[in-house]
Amino acid sequence: MVTIRCRDVTFPKIQAIVFDKDGTLEDSEEYLRNLGQKRSRALDAQIPGVGEPLLMAFGIDGDRLDPTGLLAVGSRRENLIAAAAYVAETGRGWLESLAIASRAFDEADRVFQNSAPSPLFVGSLEVLQFLATAGLKLGILSAASTAAVRAFVDRHQLGSYVRLQMGVDSGPSKPDPILFQQACQGLGVEPEATLMVGDSAGDIEMARKAGAAGCIGICWGNREAAHLEAADVTIAQLDEIQIVAE
């Protein structure tokens, strides 16, 4: 067990840290924004008039992605259901609406399947190395699919440091606390000995309801982010997570 300090907040007896992926370790805002725009255009091509309101639902406003919006915090399944709901509003049946939205999402996936990967935030690799070397068990719990999490870990060669690679494929999504509990079980630790590090209110709510030892919000470059006010502490970069010598 180690003691973690972030700014003026201390977390004693910590055995593990669970990280979100998008917006926390991976600088994926540009990719997500482009993906959402392509999904909206593909859907609008099938059902004219649906694209613009869907962009708003995704949280896309020009070149800005709302960190609290559906695209930034929701799973692929949740985004798909939201898109299908806009189609259903045009009078189509639900199964047809789902099929239309699925075609648009699949088209967007094909367009971006060979695109350049999103980078790690600067300094993230070094922080993961430092924490793992100190004996902490590290995991990733993302709203992305488990396959996407594993691809991210492989791409950036994080497998030596990240023991748990977990996404949302079916069943509950963030902020359901069972996800954090399952992540802790996968790491072989109790929630009360585990910290959550994430960039969304859903990350914080999930971990707090699961009985986590603490919640660290991260908003790169802005530790005063209002949407993370429920966190125990908010940081602007990962190297603010420090180990206190005992």
ChimeraX attribute file (.defattr): number of C-alpha atoms within 10 A of each C-alpha:
attribute: neighborCount
match mode: 1-to-1
recipient: residues
	/A:1	12
	/A:2	19
	/A:3	15
	/A:4	20
	/A:5	16
	/A:6	19
	/A:7	11
	/A:8	6
	/A:9	12
	/A:10	15
	/A:11	19
	/A:12	15
	/A:13	13
	/A:14	22
	/A:15	23
	/A:16	27
	/A:17	27
	/A:18	26
	/A:19	23
	/A:20	24
	/A:21	27
	/A:22	23
	/A:23	20
	/A:24	23
	/A:25	26
	/A:26	17
	/A:27	18
	/A:28	18
	/A:29	19
	/A:30	13
	/A:31	15
	/A:32	18
	/A:33	23
	/A:34	16
	/A:35	18
	/A:36	24
	/A:37	20
	/A:38	21
	/A:39	26
	/A:40	25
	/A:41	21
	/A:42	22
	/A:43	27
	/A:44	18
	/A:45	13
	/A:46	15
	/A:47	15
	/A:48	12
	/A:49	16
	/A:50	20
	/A:51	24
	/A:52	16
	/A:53	14
	/A:54	25
	/A:55	23
	/A:56	15
	/A:57	17
	/A:58	26
	/A:59	21
	/A:60	24
	/A:61	13
	/A:62	9
	/A:63	9
	/A:64	11
	/A:65	22
	/A:66	16
	/A:67	19
	/A:68	17
	/A:69	15
	/A:70	20
	/A:71	23
	/A:72	24
	/A:73	27
	/A:74	21
	/A:75	22
	/A:76	18
	/A:77	18
	/A:78	15
	/A:79	21
	/A:80	19
	/A:81	17
	/A:82	18
	/A:83	28
	/A:84	24
	/A:85	18
	/A:86	21
	/A:87	27
	/A:88	17
	/A:89	12
	/A:90	12
	/A:91	9
	/A:92	15
	/A:93	13
	/A:94	15
	/A:95	11
	/A:96	13
	/A:97	20
	/A:98	20
	/A:99	13
	/A:100	21
	/A:101	28
	/A:102	19
	/A:103	15
	/A:104	22
	/A:105	23
	/A:106	12
	/A:107	15
	/A:108	21
	/A:109	14
	/A:110	10
	/A:111	12
	/A:112	14
	/A:113	9
	/A:114	8
	/A:115	9
	/A:116	8
	/A:117	15
	/A:118	15
	/A:119	13
	/A:120	18
	/A:121	16
	/A:122	14
	/A:123	12
	/A:124	16
	/A:125	16
	/A:126	12
	/A:127	17
	/A:128	21
	/A:129	15
	/A:130	16
	/A:131	20
	/A:132	18
	/A:133	11
	/A:134	12
	/A:135	13
	/A:136	19
	/A:137	22
	/A:138	24
	/A:139	23
	/A:140	23
	/A:141	27
	/A:142	27
	/A:143	26
	/A:144	21
	/A:145	19
	/A:146	17
	/A:147	14
	/A:148	17
	/A:149	23
	/A:150	17
	/A:151	13
	/A:152	21
	/A:153	18
	/A:154	12
	/A:155	12
	/A:156	12
	/A:157	12
	/A:158	15
	/A:159	14
	/A:160	12
	/A:161	20
	/A:162	21
	/A:163	16
	/A:164	21
	/A:165	26
	/A:166	25
	/A:167	23
	/A:168	22
	/A:169	15
	/A:170	10
	/A:171	8
	/A:172	12
	/A:173	22
	/A:174	23
	/A:175	22
	/A:176	17
	/A:177	22
	/A:178	16
	/A:179	22
	/A:180	26
	/A:181	20
	/A:182	15
	/A:183	23
	/A:184	26
	/A:185	13
	/A:186	14
	/A:187	21
	/A:188	12
	/A:189	16
	/A:190	18
	/A:191	25
	/A:192	18
	/A:193	20
	/A:194	28
	/A:195	25
	/A:196	26
	/A:197	29
	/A:198	28
	/A:199	29
	/A:200	25
	/A:201	20
	/A:202	21
	/A:203	28
	/A:204	27
	/A:205	18
	/A:206	22
	/A:207	31
	/A:208	23
	/A:209	14
	/A:210	21
	/A:211	17
	/A:212	22
	/A:213	22
	/A:214	25
	/A:215	26
	/A:216	25
	/A:217	29
	/A:218	27
	/A:219	22
	/A:220	18
	/A:221	10
	/A:222	12
	/A:223	16
	/A:224	15
	/A:225	17
	/A:226	11
	/A:227	15
	/A:228	26
	/A:229	14
	/A:230	15
	/A:231	24
	/A:232	17
	/A:233	21
	/A:234	27
	/A:235	24
	/A:236	15
	/A:237	21
	/A:238	23
	/A:239	15
	/A:240	15
	/A:241	16
	/A:242	16
	/A:243	18
	/A:244	13
	/A:245	7
	/A:246	5
